Amino acid sequence: MEKIGEIISVESSFIVAEGSANMLPSLGSLIKTNDSSCYYFLVVSLFTESRTPGRIPIAYGKQIDVLKKEQPQIFELMKWGFRAVPVGKKGETGQLLLPEHLPEIHSLLYLVSSEELKEIFGSSSFIDTLFCIDSDKVPERDEAIMRLIKNYIGFLKSDERSDALLDIAGKITLILRDDYTVLKRFIGILGEYK
C-alpha cells in the first residue's frame, strides 16, 4: 500500500493533507488511515499553494515543461494537498461507524483498495452516511459522491453492475426525494452504466 498523503490540519468537520504532485488522490476518492483506528475520508477538494506563508505565485506565461527546465526551484516552493471529510471509522466488528473524533496530525493516508471499496459499499448505511455530509459546509459534496460512485461502479465486473446500480439508485432516490435537481443529476450519472 502506497502513501498518498499526510494529515497536516484537523478541523471539526474535515482534514487537510499534504501530498505530492504525482501522488494526489482524485476528487471523490475514498482514503483511509492505516493505523489501529482506521478512519475513512472522502476527498472533496485538491489544491496547490506556496510553501511560504503569504507568498503569492505569479504567472510566467510559459509551458510547465519549459518552466521546470528554466526555473525548477519554483516547484520546490509549492505544496500539493487535499481536503477530505470523515465518512467513518472501522468498528470492532468491521462495520463503518461515524467517528467521535478525528485522527491526529501527521497520520498517513492511503487509497482504499477496490476490494475494500466493494465491502464498504455493501454496507446498508454507507450511502446514507455520504449524504450526511453538510453540503453548506462542503459545497463539493455532491460532485465528490458522484465521482466516488463512478469509481465504485467502474471497479465492478459487468455482471455485478446491474444489482449495484439498482441498489444505489434506490437508496439515492429515498435520500434525495425532496431535491429533484440533485436527484436528476445522480440518476443521469447512474444511467450512463446501463
Rosetta constraint file for C-alpha pairs under 8 A:
AtomPair CA 1 CA 110 HARMONIC 6.97 0.50
AtomPair CA 1 CA 111 HARMONIC 7.99 0.50
AtomPair CA 2 CA 110 HARMONIC 6.35 0.50
AtomPair CA 2 CA 111 HARMONIC 7.83 0.50
AtomPair CA 3 CA 108 HARMONIC 6.65 0.50
AtomPair CA 3 CA 109 HARMONIC 5.80 0.50
AtomPair CA 3 CA 110 HARMONIC 4.97 0.50
AtomPair CA 3 CA 111 HARMONIC 7.74 0.50
AtomPair CA 4 CA 19 HARMONIC 5.86 0.50
AtomPair CA 4 CA 20 HARMONIC 7.66 0.50
AtomPair CA 4 CA 23 HARMONIC 5.53 0.50
AtomPair CA 4 CA 24 HARMONIC 6.08 0.50
AtomPair CA 4 CA 25 HARMONIC 6.85 0.50
AtomPair CA 4 CA 108 HARMONIC 7.80 0.50
AtomPair CA 4 CA 109 HARMONIC 5.80 0.50
AtomPair CA 4 CA 110 HARMONIC 5.37 0.50
AtomPair CA 4 CA 111 HARMONIC 6.99 0.50
AtomPair CA 5 CA 17 HARMONIC 5.85 0.50
AtomPair CA 5 CA 18 HARMONIC 5.30 0.50
AtomPair CA 5 CA 19 HARMONIC 4.26 0.50
AtomPair CA 5 CA 20 HARMONIC 7.51 0.50
AtomPair CA 5 CA 23 HARMONIC 7.87 0.50
AtomPair CA 5 CA 24 HARMONIC 7.39 0.50
AtomPair CA 5 CA 81 HARMONIC 7.74 0.50
AtomPair CA 5 CA 108 HARMONIC 5.98 0.50
AtomPair CA 5 CA 109 HARMONIC 5.09 0.50
AtomPair CA 5 CA 110 HARMONIC 7.05 0.50
AtomPair CA 6 CA 17 HARMONIC 5.13 0.50
AtomPair CA 6 CA 18 HARMONIC 5.43 0.50
AtomPair CA 6 CA 19 HARMONIC 6.60 0.50
AtomPair CA 6 CA 105 HARMONIC 7.84 0.50
AtomPair CA 6 CA 106 HARMONIC 5.41 0.50
AtomPair CA 6 CA 107 HARMONIC 5.72 0.50
AtomPair CA 6 CA 108 HARMONIC 4.49 0.50
AtomPair CA 6 CA 109 HARMONIC 5.73 0.50
AtomPair CA 7 CA 15 HARMONIC 6.70 0.50
AtomPair CA 7 CA 16 HARMONIC 5.86 0.50
AtomPair CA 7 CA 17 HARMONIC 4.12 0.50
AtomPair CA 7 CA 18 HARMONIC 6.47 0.50
AtomPair CA 7 CA 104 HARMONIC 7.62 0.50
AtomPair CA 7 CA 105 HARMONIC 5.18 0.50
AtomPair CA 7 CA 106 HARMONIC 4.86 0.50
AtomPair CA 7 CA 107 HARMONIC 5.49 0.50
AtomPair CA 7 CA 108 HARMONIC 6.47 0.50
AtomPair CA 7 CA 109 HARMONIC 7.36 0.50
AtomPair CA 8 CA 15 HARMONIC 7.71 0.50
AtomPair CA 8 CA 16 HARMONIC 5.82 0.50
AtomPair CA 8 CA 17 HARMONIC 5.19 0.50
AtomPair CA 8 CA 18 HARMONIC 6.49 0.50
AtomPair CA 8 CA 105 HARMONIC 5.41 0.50
AtomPair CA 8 CA 106 HARMONIC 5.91 0.50
AtomPair CA 9 CA 15 HARMONIC 5.71 0.50
AtomPair CA 9 CA 16 HARMONIC 4.99 0.50
AtomPair CA 9 CA 17 HARMONIC 6.80 0.50
AtomPair CA 9 CA 105 HARMONIC 6.08 0.50
AtomPair CA 10 CA 14 HARMONIC 6.43 0.50
AtomPair CA 10 CA 15 HARMONIC 4.60 0.50
AtomPair CA 10 CA 16 HARMONIC 6.47 0.50
AtomPair CA 10 CA 102 HARMONIC 7.13 0.50
AtomPair CA 10 CA 103 HARMONIC 7.71 0.50
AtomPair CA 10 CA 104 HARMONIC 7.34 0.50
AtomPair CA 10 CA 105 HARMONIC 6.60 0.50
AtomPair CA 11 CA 15 HARMONIC 5.89 0.50
AtomPair CA 12 CA 102 HARMONIC 7.77 0.50
AtomPair CA 13 CA 85 HARMONIC 6.26 0.50
AtomPair CA 13 CA 86 HARMONIC 7.12 0.50
AtomPair CA 14 CA 83 HARMONIC 6.77 0.50
AtomPair CA 14 CA 84 HARMONIC 5.57 0.50
AtomPair CA 14 CA 85 HARMONIC 4.36 0.50
AtomPair CA 14 CA 86 HARMONIC 6.35 0.50
AtomPair CA 15 CA 83 HARMONIC 5.72 0.50
AtomPair CA 15 CA 84 HARMONIC 5.43 0.50
AtomPair CA 15 CA 85 HARMONIC 6.37 0.50
AtomPair CA 15 CA 86 HARMONIC 7.90 0.50
AtomPair CA 16 CA 81 HARMONIC 7.12 0.50
AtomPair CA 16 CA 82 HARMONIC 5.82 0.50
AtomPair CA 16 CA 83 HARMONIC 4.59 0.50
AtomPair CA 16 CA 84 HARMONIC 6.55 0.50
AtomPair CA 17 CA 81 HARMONIC 5.42 0.50
AtomPair CA 17 CA 82 HARMONIC 5.44 0.50
AtomPair CA 17 CA 83 HARMONIC 6.42 0.50
AtomPair CA 17 CA 84 HARMONIC 7.98 0.50
AtomPair CA 18 CA 79 HARMONIC 7.08 0.50
AtomPair CA 18 CA 80 HARMONIC 5.85 0.50
AtomPair CA 18 CA 81 HARMONIC 4.14 0.50
AtomPair CA 18 CA 82 HARMONIC 6.57 0.50
AtomPair CA 19 CA 23 HARMONIC 6.34 0.50
AtomPair CA 19 CA 24 HARMONIC 5.78 0.50
AtomPair CA 19 CA 79 HARMONIC 7.59 0.50
AtomPair CA 19 CA 80 HARMONIC 5.54 0.50
AtomPair CA 19 CA 81 HARMONIC 5.20 0.50
AtomPair CA 19 CA 82 HARMONIC 7.65 0.50
AtomPair CA 20 CA 24 HARMONIC 6.14 0.50
AtomPair CA 20 CA 79 HARMONIC 7.13 0.50
AtomPair CA 20 CA 80 HARMONIC 5.54 0.50
AtomPair CA 20 CA 81 HARMONIC 7.33 0.50
AtomPair CA 21 CA 79 HARMONIC 7.90 0.50
AtomPair CA 21 CA 80 HARMONIC 5.86 0.50
AtomPair CA 24 CA 80 HARMONIC 7.62 0.50
AtomPair CA 24 CA 81 HARMONIC 7.14 0.50
AtomPair CA 24 CA 82 HARMONIC 7.65 0.50
AtomPair CA 25 CA 29 HARMONIC 6.12 0.50
AtomPair CA 25 CA 43 HARMONIC 7.47 0.50
AtomPair CA 25 CA 111 HARMONIC 7.39 0.50
AtomPair CA 26 CA 43 HARMONIC 7.25 0.50
AtomPair CA 26 CA 46 HARMONIC 7.80 0.50
AtomPair CA 27 CA 43 HARMONIC 5.42 0.50
AtomPair CA 27 CA 44 HARMONIC 5.64 0.50
AtomPair CA 27 CA 45 HARMONIC 6.00 0.50
AtomPair CA 27 CA 46 HARMONIC 7.03 0.50
AtomPair CA 27 CA 144 HARMONIC 5.83 0.50
AtomPair CA 27 CA 147 HARMONIC 7.04 0.50
AtomPair CA 28 CA 42 HARMONIC 6.01 0.50
AtomPair CA 28 CA 43 HARMONIC 5.15 0.50
AtomPair CA 28 CA 44 HARMONIC 6.12 0.50
AtomPair CA 28 CA 143 HARMONIC 7.39 0.50
AtomPair CA 28 CA 144 HARMONIC 4.00 0.50
AtomPair CA 28 CA 145 HARMONIC 5.96 0.50
AtomPair CA 28 CA 146 HARMONIC 7.32 0.50
AtomPair CA 28 CA 147 HARMONIC 4.94 0.50
AtomPair CA 28 CA 148 HARMONIC 4.66 0.50
AtomPair CA 29 CA 42 HARMONIC 5.90 0.50
AtomPair CA 29 CA 43 HARMONIC 5.39 0.50
AtomPair CA 29 CA 111 HARMONIC 7.33 0.50
AtomPair CA 29 CA 144 HARMONIC 7.70 0.50
AtomPair CA 29 CA 147 HARMONIC 7.58 0.50
AtomPair CA 29 CA 148 HARMONIC 5.86 0.50
AtomPair CA 29 CA 151 HARMONIC 7.93 0.50
AtomPair CA 30 CA 40 HARMONIC 6.91 0.50
AtomPair CA 30 CA 41 HARMONIC 5.75 0.50
AtomPair CA 30 CA 42 HARMONIC 4.84 0.50
AtomPair CA 30 CA 43 HARMONIC 6.46 0.50
AtomPair CA 30 CA 111 HARMONIC 6.32 0.50
AtomPair CA 30 CA 112 HARMONIC 5.80 0.50
AtomPair CA 30 CA 117 HARMONIC 7.89 0.50
AtomPair CA 30 CA 148 HARMONIC 7.13 0.50
AtomPair CA 31 CA 40 HARMONIC 5.72 0.50
AtomPair CA 31 CA 41 HARMONIC 5.27 0.50
AtomPair CA 31 CA 42 HARMONIC 6.45 0.50
AtomPair CA 31 CA 43 HARMONIC 7.34 0.50
AtomPair CA 31 CA 109 HARMONIC 6.48 0.50
AtomPair CA 31 CA 110 HARMONIC 5.49 0.50
AtomPair CA 31 CA 111 HARMONIC 4.45 0.50
AtomPair CA 31 CA 112 HARMONIC 5.21 0.50
AtomPair CA 32 CA 38 HARMONIC 6.30 0.50
AtomPair CA 32 CA 39 HARMONIC 5.37 0.50
AtomPair CA 32 CA 40 HARMONIC 4.35 0.50
AtomPair CA 32 CA 41 HARMONIC 6.04 0.50
AtomPair CA 32 CA 109 HARMONIC 5.44 0.50
AtomPair CA 32 CA 110 HARMONIC 5.40 0.50
AtomPair CA 32 CA 111 HARMONIC 6.38 0.50
AtomPair CA 32 CA 112 HARMONIC 6.37 0.50
AtomPair CA 33 CA 37 HARMONIC 7.68 0.50
AtomPair CA 33 CA 38 HARMONIC 5.07 0.50
AtomPair CA 33 CA 39 HARMONIC 5.37 0.50
AtomPair CA 33 CA 40 HARMONIC 6.79 0.50
AtomPair CA 33 CA 107 HARMONIC 6.64 0.50
AtomPair CA 33 CA 108 HARMONIC 5.84 0.50
AtomPair CA 33 CA 109 HARMONIC 4.75 0.50
AtomPair CA 33 CA 110 HARMONIC 6.28 0.50
AtomPair CA 34 CA 38 HARMONIC 5.49 0.50
AtomPair CA 34 CA 39 HARMONIC 7.86 0.50
AtomPair CA 34 CA 108 HARMONIC 7.02 0.50
AtomPair CA 34 CA 109 HARMONIC 6.86 0.50
AtomPair CA 34 CA 110 HARMONIC 7.11 0.50
AtomPair CA 37 CA 89 HARMONIC 6.76 0.50
AtomPair CA 37 CA 90 HARMONIC 6.81 0.50
AtomPair CA 38 CA 89 HARMONIC 5.75 0.50
AtomPair CA 38 CA 90 HARMONIC 5.69 0.50
AtomPair CA 39 CA 86 HARMONIC 7.33 0.50
AtomPair CA 39 CA 87 HARMONIC 7.95 0.50
AtomPair CA 39 CA 88 HARMONIC 5.95 0.50
AtomPair CA 39 CA 89 HARMONIC 4.31 0.50
AtomPair CA 39 CA 90 HARMONIC 6.57 0.50
AtomPair CA 39 CA 99 HARMONIC 7.60 0.50
AtomPair CA 39 CA 102 HARMONIC 7.73 0.50
AtomPair CA 39 CA 103 HARMONIC 7.21 0.50
AtomPair CA 40 CA 86 HARMONIC 5.92 0.50
AtomPair CA 40 CA 87 HARMONIC 5.64 0.50
AtomPair CA 40 CA 88 HARMONIC 5.18 0.50
AtomPair CA 40 CA 89 HARMONIC 5.86 0.50
AtomPair CA 40 CA 90 HARMONIC 7.90 0.50
AtomPair CA 41 CA 84 HARMONIC 5.64 0.50
AtomPair CA 41 CA 85 HARMONIC 5.21 0.50
AtomPair CA 41 CA 86 HARMONIC 4.33 0.50
AtomPair CA 41 CA 87 HARMONIC 5.29 0.50
AtomPair CA 41 CA 88 HARMONIC 7.11 0.50
AtomPair CA 42 CA 84 HARMONIC 5.20 0.50
AtomPair CA 42 CA 85 HARMONIC 5.35 0.50
AtomPair CA 42 CA 86 HARMONIC 6.48 0.50
AtomPair CA 42 CA 87 HARMONIC 6.61 0.50
AtomPair CA 42 CA 144 HARMONIC 7.37 0.50
AtomPair CA 43 CA 82 HARMONIC 6.88 0.50
AtomPair CA 43 CA 83 HARMONIC 5.94 0.50
AtomPair CA 43 CA 84 HARMONIC 4.16 0.50
AtomPair CA 43 CA 85 HARMONIC 6.63 0.50
AtomPair CA 43 CA 144 HARMONIC 6.94 0.50
AtomPair CA 44 CA 82 HARMONIC 7.53 0.50
AtomPair CA 44 CA 83 HARMONIC 5.81 0.50
AtomPair CA 44 CA 84 HARMONIC 5.33 0.50
AtomPair CA 44 CA 85 HARMONIC 7.05 0.50
AtomPair CA 44 CA 138 HARMONIC 7.60 0.50
AtomPair CA 44 CA 140 HARMONIC 5.88 0.50
AtomPair CA 44 CA 141 HARMONIC 6.53 0.50
AtomPair CA 44 CA 144 HARMONIC 5.59 0.50
AtomPair CA 45 CA 82 HARMONIC 5.52 0.50
AtomPair CA 45 CA 83 HARMONIC 5.22 0.50
AtomPair CA 45 CA 84 HARMONIC 7.07 0.50
AtomPair CA 45 CA 140 HARMONIC 7.33 0.50
AtomPair CA 46 CA 80 HARMONIC 7.68 0.50
AtomPair CA 46 CA 81 HARMONIC 5.84 0.50
AtomPair CA 46 CA 82 HARMONIC 4.20 0.50
AtomPair CA 46 CA 83 HARMONIC 6.42 0.50
AtomPair CA 47 CA 80 HARMONIC 5.86 0.50
AtomPair CA 47 CA 81 HARMONIC 5.32 0.50
AtomPair CA 47 CA 82 HARMONIC 5.86 0.50
AtomPair CA 48 CA 78 HARMONIC 6.75 0.50
AtomPair CA 48 CA 79 HARMONIC 5.69 0.50
AtomPair CA 48 CA 80 HARMONIC 4.51 0.50
AtomPair CA 48 CA 81 HARMONIC 6.36 0.50
AtomPair CA 49 CA 78 HARMONIC 5.56 0.50
AtomPair CA 49 CA 79 HARMONIC 5.53 0.50
AtomPair CA 49 CA 80 HARMONIC 6.66 0.50
AtomPair CA 50 CA 55 HARMONIC 6.22 0.50
AtomPair CA 50 CA 56 HARMONIC 7.02 0.50
AtomPair CA 50 CA 57 HARMONIC 7.04 0.50
AtomPair CA 50 CA 77 HARMONIC 5.89 0.50
AtomPair CA 50 CA 78 HARMONIC 4.47 0.50
AtomPair CA 50 CA 79 HARMONIC 6.05 0.50
AtomPair CA 51 CA 55 HARMONIC 7.99 0.50
AtomPair CA 51 CA 77 HARMONIC 5.40 0.50
AtomPair CA 51 CA 78 HARMONIC 5.18 0.50
AtomPair CA 51 CA 79 HARMONIC 5.67 0.50
AtomPair CA 52 CA 77 HARMONIC 7.13 0.50
AtomPair CA 62 CA 66 HARMONIC 6.44 0.50
AtomPair CA 62 CA 67 HARMONIC 6.15 0.50
AtomPair CA 63 CA 67 HARMONIC 6.19 0.50
AtomPair CA 64 CA 68 HARMONIC 6.02 0.50
AtomPair CA 65 CA 69 HARMONIC 6.32 0.50
AtomPair CA 66 CA 70 HARMONIC 6.13 0.50
AtomPair CA 67 CA 71 HARMONIC 5.49 0.50
AtomPair CA 67 CA 72 HARMONIC 6.85 0.50
AtomPair CA 68 CA 72 HARMONIC 4.51 0.50
AtomPair CA 68 CA 74 HARMONIC 7.84 0.50
AtomPair CA 68 CA 75 HARMONIC 7.40 0.50
AtomPair CA 72 CA 76 HARMONIC 7.14 0.50
AtomPair CA 73 CA 77 HARMONIC 6.64 0.50
AtomPair CA 74 CA 78 HARMONIC 6.97 0.50
AtomPair CA 85 CA 133 HARMONIC 7.71 0.50
AtomPair CA 86 CA 98 HARMONIC 7.79 0.50
AtomPair CA 86 CA 99 HARMONIC 7.64 0.50
AtomPair CA 86 CA 102 HARMONIC 7.75 0.50
AtomPair CA 87 CA 98 HARMONIC 6.38 0.50
AtomPair CA 87 CA 99 HARMONIC 7.96 0.50
AtomPair CA 87 CA 129 HARMONIC 6.45 0.50
AtomPair CA 87 CA 130 HARMONIC 6.49 0.50
AtomPair CA 88 CA 96 HARMONIC 5.29 0.50
AtomPair CA 88 CA 97 HARMONIC 4.94 0.50
AtomPair CA 88 CA 98 HARMONIC 4.40 0.50
AtomPair CA 88 CA 99 HARMONIC 5.68 0.50
AtomPair CA 89 CA 96 HARMONIC 5.40 0.50
AtomPair CA 89 CA 97 HARMONIC 5.14 0.50
AtomPair CA 89 CA 98 HARMONIC 5.96 0.50
AtomPair CA 89 CA 99 HARMONIC 5.42 0.50
AtomPair CA 90 CA 94 HARMONIC 5.53 0.50
AtomPair CA 90 CA 95 HARMONIC 5.74 0.50
AtomPair CA 90 CA 96 HARMONIC 4.76 0.50
AtomPair CA 90 CA 97 HARMONIC 6.21 0.50
AtomPair CA 91 CA 95 HARMONIC 5.23 0.50
AtomPair CA 91 CA 96 HARMONIC 5.89 0.50
AtomPair CA 91 CA 97 HARMONIC 6.08 0.50
AtomPair CA 95 CA 123 HARMONIC 7.55 0.50
AtomPair CA 96 CA 120 HARMONIC 7.57 0.50
AtomPair CA 96 CA 123 HARMONIC 7.88 0.50
AtomPair CA 96 CA 126 HARMONIC 7.76 0.50
AtomPair CA 103 CA 107 HARMONIC 6.84 0.50
AtomPair CA 112 CA 116 HARMONIC 6.22 0.50
AtomPair CA 112 CA 117 HARMONIC 6.32 0.50
AtomPair CA 113 CA 117 HARMONIC 6.10 0.50
AtomPair CA 114 CA 118 HARMONIC 6.26 0.50
AtomPair CA 114 CA 152 HARMONIC 7.52 0.50
AtomPair CA 114 CA 155 HARMONIC 6.32 0.50
AtomPair CA 115 CA 119 HARMONIC 6.41 0.50
AtomPair CA 116 CA 120 HARMONIC 6.17 0.50
AtomPair CA 117 CA 121 HARMONIC 6.13 0.50
AtomPair CA 117 CA 152 HARMONIC 6.82 0.50
AtomPair CA 118 CA 122 HARMONIC 6.15 0.50
AtomPair CA 118 CA 152 HARMONIC 7.08 0.50
AtomPair CA 119 CA 123 HARMONIC 6.96 0.50
AtomPair CA 120 CA 126 HARMONIC 6.86 0.50
AtomPair CA 121 CA 126 HARMONIC 6.15 0.50
AtomPair CA 121 CA 127 HARMONIC 7.49 0.50
AtomPair CA 122 CA 126 HARMONIC 7.83 0.50
AtomPair CA 125 CA 129 HARMONIC 6.18 0.50
AtomPair CA 126 CA 130 HARMONIC 6.41 0.50
AtomPair CA 127 CA 131 HARMONIC 6.60 0.50
AtomPair CA 127 CA 168 HARMONIC 7.60 0.50
AtomPair CA 127 CA 171 HARMONIC 7.02 0.50
AtomPair CA 127 CA 172 HARMONIC 7.43 0.50
AtomPair CA 128 CA 132 HARMONIC 6.42 0.50
AtomPair CA 128 CA 171 HARMONIC 7.72 0.50
AtomPair CA 128 CA 175 HARMONIC 7.20 0.50
AtomPair CA 129 CA 133 HARMONIC 7.23 0.50
AtomPair CA 130 CA 145 HARMONIC 7.06 0.50
AtomPair CA 131 CA 141 HARMONIC 8.00 0.50
AtomPair CA 131 CA 175 HARMONIC 7.69 0.50
AtomPair CA 133 CA 138 HARMONIC 7.22 0.50
AtomPair CA 133 CA 141 HARMONIC 6.97 0.50
AtomPair CA 134 CA 138 HARMONIC 6.00 0.50
AtomPair CA 134 CA 141 HARMONIC 7.78 0.50
AtomPair CA 135 CA 139 HARMONIC 4.88 0.50
AtomPair CA 135 CA 140 HARMONIC 7.24 0.50
AtomPair CA 135 CA 141 HARMONIC 5.77 0.50
AtomPair CA 135 CA 142 HARMONIC 7.71 0.50
AtomPair CA 140 CA 144 HARMONIC 6.10 0.50
AtomPair CA 141 CA 145 HARMONIC 6.13 0.50
AtomPair CA 142 CA 146 HARMONIC 6.09 0.50
AtomPair CA 142 CA 182 HARMONIC 7.86 0.50
AtomPair CA 143 CA 147 HARMONIC 6.25 0.50
AtomPair CA 144 CA 148 HARMONIC 6.17 0.50
AtomPair CA 145 CA 149 HARMONIC 6.17 0.50
AtomPair CA 146 CA 150 HARMONIC 6.21 0.50
AtomPair CA 146 CA 186 HARMONIC 6.76 0.50
AtomPair CA 146 CA 189 HARMONIC 7.38 0.50
AtomPair CA 147 CA 151 HARMONIC 6.15 0.50
AtomPair CA 148 CA 152 HARMONIC 6.19 0.50
AtomPair CA 149 CA 153 HARMONIC 6.11 0.50
AtomPair CA 150 CA 154 HARMONIC 5.99 0.50
AtomPair CA 150 CA 189 HARMONIC 7.82 0.50
AtomPair CA 150 CA 190 HARMONIC 7.94 0.50
AtomPair CA 151 CA 155 HARMONIC 6.40 0.50
AtomPair CA 152 CA 156 HARMONIC 6.72 0.50
AtomPair CA 153 CA 161 HARMONIC 6.44 0.50
AtomPair CA 153 CA 164 HARMONIC 7.61 0.50
AtomPair CA 153 CA 165 HARMONIC 7.74 0.50
AtomPair CA 156 CA 160 HARMONIC 5.95 0.50
AtomPair CA 156 CA 161 HARMONIC 6.05 0.50
AtomPair CA 157 CA 161 HARMONIC 6.51 0.50
AtomPair CA 158 CA 162 HARMONIC 7.75 0.50
AtomPair CA 160 CA 164 HARMONIC 6.45 0.50
AtomPair CA 161 CA 165 HARMONIC 5.88 0.50
AtomPair CA 161 CA 193 HARMONIC 7.88 0.50
AtomPair CA 162 CA 166 HARMONIC 6.22 0.50
AtomPair CA 162 CA 194 HARMONIC 7.59 0.50
AtomPair CA 163 CA 167 HARMONIC 6.12 0.50
AtomPair CA 164 CA 168 HARMONIC 6.08 0.50
AtomPair CA 165 CA 169 HARMONIC 5.89 0.50
AtomPair CA 165 CA 190 HARMONIC 6.67 0.50
AtomPair CA 165 CA 193 HARMONIC 7.99 0.50
AtomPair CA 166 CA 170 HARMONIC 6.01 0.50
AtomPair CA 167 CA 171 HARMONIC 6.34 0.50
AtomPair CA 168 CA 172 HARMONIC 6.06 0.50
AtomPair CA 169 CA 173 HARMONIC 5.96 0.50
AtomPair CA 169 CA 187 HARMONIC 6.74 0.50
AtomPair CA 169 CA 190 HARMONIC 7.30 0.50
AtomPair CA 170 CA 174 HARMONIC 6.42 0.50
AtomPair CA 171 CA 175 HARMONIC 6.28 0.50
AtomPair CA 172 CA 176 HARMONIC 5.87 0.50
AtomPair CA 172 CA 177 HARMONIC 7.98 0.50
AtomPair CA 172 CA 183 HARMONIC 7.21 0.50
AtomPair CA 172 CA 186 HARMONIC 7.82 0.50
AtomPair CA 173 CA 177 HARMONIC 5.43 0.50
AtomPair CA 173 CA 183 HARMONIC 6.63 0.50
AtomPair CA 176 CA 180 HARMONIC 6.97 0.50
AtomPair CA 176 CA 182 HARMONIC 7.21 0.50
AtomPair CA 176 CA 183 HARMONIC 5.62 0.50
AtomPair CA 177 CA 183 HARMONIC 7.10 0.50
AtomPair CA 179 CA 183 HARMONIC 6.15 0.50
AtomPair CA 180 CA 184 HARMONIC 5.92 0.50
AtomPair CA 181 CA 185 HARMONIC 6.57 0.50
AtomPair CA 182 CA 186 HARMONIC 6.41 0.50
AtomPair CA 183 CA 187 HARMONIC 6.13 0.50
AtomPair CA 184 CA 188 HARMONIC 6.03 0.50
AtomPair CA 185 CA 189 HARMONIC 6.36 0.50
AtomPair CA 186 CA 190 HARMONIC 6.28 0.50
AtomPair CA 187 CA 191 HARMONIC 5.94 0.50
AtomPair CA 188 CA 192 HARMONIC 6.71 0.50
AtomPair CA 189 CA 193 HARMONIC 7.76 0.50
AtomPair CA 190 CA 194 HARMONIC 7.75 0.50
